[in-house]
Amino acid sequence: MKHTLIAFTGFLFALSASAAGVDGKVLYQENCAICHGETGKGGTQGVKGPKLVGDASKWSSKVFVRAVLEAKDDEGKVLKAPMPHWKDSSFKGDNGKPPTIVEVAAIHKYLRTVK
């Protein structure tokens, strides 16, 4: 039952992101690429953000959202600095408001398409 609920929640996140017309690639490029690389394969330009493609991109939507908003990985451990706790920050263009689950889900959906 738990796995069904998690899968259904992930489906709803993805559906919400596409229905809202949120562009995960744009959000990723504006907010994440500086640390995680242009294609999510790890940091560049002296910034050592871990790769997301093939790792975090395979997490459930619930875990990915927790990682972005609460800076906790798939095991519940706090992510190392300088990963921001986005619930206390704002994506570019969000005028100081924390990212929405729809925005985070759109980024996750985009990362799942990157090879």
N, C-alpha and C positions, 0 to 999 in steps of 0.2 A: 504494500500500500504506500509506504514512504517513497519508494522509487517512482511510483506512478504519479504521486503528488509533485515530486521534484520535476519530473519530465513535463507534466502539464504546466507547471509554473514557468519552466523554460520556454515552452511553446507560447504561453501568453506574453512573456517578455518580448519574444521575437515578433509576434503578431502586432503587439503594441508599437514596437519600433517601426515596423514597415507601414503600419496604418497611419502613424503620425507624420510620416514623411521625413523622419530624422535620418540624416546621412552619417552613418557610423564611420565611413572613411574620412570624411571631412573632420568630424569630431576627433578621431584618432590623430590625424595629421596636425591639427591645431593644439592638441593637449597632451598627447602621449609620445609622439614620434621623437621629440627632442631627447627623451631618455631611453626609449625602447627601440629606436631605429625606424627608418621610413617604412619598412615592411614588417615590423614587429619581431625581427630576428636578433634583437639585442642592441645595446647602446652603441653609439658612435660619438665621434667628436669629443672623446675624453669622458663622456657620461656613460656609466656602466649599468644602465638599467637591464634587467634580465630579459631574455627572449620571451615573447608571449605566444608566438605562433608555434603550435605543436605542444605547448605546455599549458599555459593559462587559457588558451583558446579552447582547450578540450574540457575545461572545468564545466560543471553545471552552471546554468545561469545564476542560480542563487549564490554559489561560491564566488563567481566572478564579480557579481554586484557587491558582495561583502568585501572582496579584495579592494575594489575601487573606492567604495564609500567608507569602509572602516579600516582599510589597510591591514587585513588579515588574510593569510594565504589559505590554501585548501586544507591545511591541518589546523587552522585557527590561530596560527602564530602571527605575531605582529610583523608586518613587512619592514624591512630595513629602510632607514632614511636614505635618500631624500624622497621616497615615495610619499606623496601628500595624502593626508586623510581628506579625501575630496568632499566628505560631508561638511567639512569646515572651510572649504575653498569653493572656487567657482571656475567652471570652464570658461574659456574665452567666449565672449558674447552673451554670457548668462547674467551679466549685470550684478554680480555679487551673490547670486542665488546658487545654492548647491546643485550639482547635477541631478537630474531626475533618473529614475530607474529606466525610463524609456531611452534616455541618452546612453546610459551605460550598456543597456541591452543592445543598442544599435552598434556600439563599438565592438562588443563581444561577437555579434553577428558578422560584422565586417572581418574581424580577425579569423573567424572560422573559414572565410573564403580565400585567405592569403595562403599561398603555397610556398 
